[in-house]
Amino acid sequence: MSVDNPTSAMPGKPEPEGRLPRLSPSSLYNLLKPSRCDLREWLKSHDYEEEPPGAFRELLFEMGHEHERRHLQRFPAALDIAELPRDEQAQATSSALDAGGRVIYQGVLRAKTTLAGHDVEIVGHPDFMLPARSGYAIRDSKLNRSISDYVRMQLLTYGWLY
């Protein structure tokens, strides 16, 4: 996959028939950071295994998950979409948004669009969707003390999907 042709298949490994390439805010970040790599997201989208994370990265994941769990405890009546089967999550999120009034945890937002002349599906998993005066507010639980370009791009993408 490349920015110029996000759907191009690697030799010997064609795209599955009828499957749109799927992008997420993490996909865009992985393409560009820590250094630009057009192949990284293609490999991930075709189920190639990544190197296992090192001890420091594991510690950061653990700390992030614990932070998110503490944040979730503030909303005991939240609807946890992640507990549902994957193929039901987007519809359950949509139904919960239509019903309103309830905090949605790990919802799934998706849209099909065209990027650089190619049809793609954009998928986002915001940590929290909170009832607001008009619709919902999106909140992601982060350990960061400042907003990086990646976090800004992630939240803007979630807002576009919503």
C-alpha positions in Angstrom: 0.0 0.0 0.0 1.2 3.5 -0.7 -0.2 7.0 -0.2 -0.5 7.2 -4.0 -2.2 3.8 -4.3 -3.6 2.7 -0.9 -5.2 -0.4 -2.4 -2.3 -1.8 -4.4 -1.6 -5.4 -3.6 1.8 -6.8 -2.8 3.0 -9.3 -5.4 1.6 -12.7 -4.6 -1.0 -11.5 -2.1 -4.0 -9.9 -3.9 -6.7 -7.9 -2.1 -9.6 -10.1 -0.9 -12.6 -9.8 -3.4 -15.1 -7.1 -2.3 -13.1 -6.0 0.7 -12.4 -2.3 1.0 -9.1 -1.2 2.5 -9.8 -0.1 6.1 -8.1 2.9 7.6 -8.3 4.3 11.1 -6.6 7.2 12.9 -3.9 4.7 14.0 -3.4 3.6 10.4 -2.5 7.2 9.4 -0.2 7.5 12.4 1.5 4.2 11.7 2.1 5.3 8.1 4.0 8.4 9.2 5.5 7.6 12.6 8.1 6.9 13.9 9.3 7.2 10.3 7.4 7.1 7.1 6.8 3.5 5.9 4.3 2.7 3.1 4.5 -1.0 3.7 3.8 -1.0 7.5 0.0 -0.5 7.2 -0.3 -2.8 4.2 1.4 -5.6 6.2 -0.9 -5.0 9.2 -4.0 -5.0 7.1 -3.0 -8.3 5.6 -2.5 -10.0 9.0 1.3 -10.1 9.0 2.5 -10.4 12.5 4.3 -7.4 14.0 7.3 -7.7 16.2 6.2 -8.2 19.8 6.4 -5.0 21.9 9.3 -4.5 24.2 9.1 -4.2 28.0 8.8 -0.4 28.0 6.0 -0.5 25.4 4.2 -3.2 27.4 4.4 -1.0 30.5 3.0 1.9 28.6 0.1 -0.3 27.3 -0.6 -1.5 30.9 -0.6 2.0 32.3 -2.9 3.2 29.5 -5.4 0.4 30.0 -5.4 1.0 33.8 -6.0 4.8 33.2 -8.9 3.9 30.8 -10.4 1.5 33.4 -10.3 4.2 36.1 -11.9 6.6 33.7 -14.7 4.1 32.9 -15.5 3.7 36.6 -16.8 7.3 36.5 -19.6 6.0 34.3 -21.1 2.9 35.9 -24.1 2.8 33.6 -22.0 3.1 30.4 -22.8 0.8 27.5 -19.7 -1.3 26.8 -19.8 -1.9 23.0 -16.5 -3.9 23.1 -18.3 -6.7 25.0 -20.5 -7.4 21.9 -19.5 -9.6 19.0 -17.4 -7.6 16.5 -20.0 -7.8 13.7 -22.6 -6.2 16.0 -20.6 -3.3 17.4 -21.1 -0.7 14.7 -24.9 -1.2 14.6 -25.1 -1.3 18.4 -23.2 2.0 18.5 -25.5 3.6 15.9 -28.6 2.4 17.9 -27.2 3.7 21.2 -26.5 7.1 19.5 -30.0 7.2 18.2 -31.5 6.4 21.6 -29.3 8.9 23.3 -28.8 9.6 27.0 -26.2 6.9 27.8 -22.4 7.0 27.9 -21.0 4.7 25.1 -17.7 3.0 25.8 -15.6 1.7 22.9 -18.1 2.5 20.3 -17.5 1.8 16.6 -17.9 4.6 14.0 -17.4 3.8 10.3 -17.8 5.4 7.0 -17.0 4.6 3.4 -15.4 7.3 1.3 -12.9 7.9 -1.5 -9.3 8.9 -0.9 -6.9 9.6 -3.7 -9.4 8.0 -6.1 -9.8 4.8 -4.1 -12.7 3.6 -2.1 -11.8 3.0 1.5 -13.6 2.4 4.8 -12.6 4.6 7.7 -13.2 3.1 11.1 -12.8 4.7 14.6 -13.1 3.4 18.1 -13.4 6.3 20.4 -13.0 5.4 24.1 -16.0 7.4 25.3 -19.0 9.1 23.7 -20.7 11.3 26.2 -24.2 12.7 26.0 -24.0 16.4 25.4 -26.5 19.3 24.9 -26.8 18.4 21.2 -25.8 14.9 20.3 -22.6 13.4 21.8 -19.2 14.6 22.8 -16.2 12.3 22.0 -13.6 11.8 24.7 -10.5 9.6 24.4 -8.7 8.6 27.5 -5.0 9.5 27.3 -2.0 9.5 29.6 -0.6 12.5 27.7 -0.5 15.8 29.4 -0.6 17.6 26.1 -2.3 17.2 22.8 0.0 15.9 20.1 -0.7 16.1 16.4 -1.6 12.4 16.4 -4.2 12.9 19.2 -5.6 15.9 17.4 -5.9 14.0 14.1 -7.5 11.0 15.9 -10.2 13.2 17.5 -10.8 15.1 14.3 -11.3 11.8 12.5 -13.7 10.6 15.2 -15.6 13.8 14.8 -15.8 13.4 11.1 -17.1 9.8 11.5 -19.7 10.9 14.0 
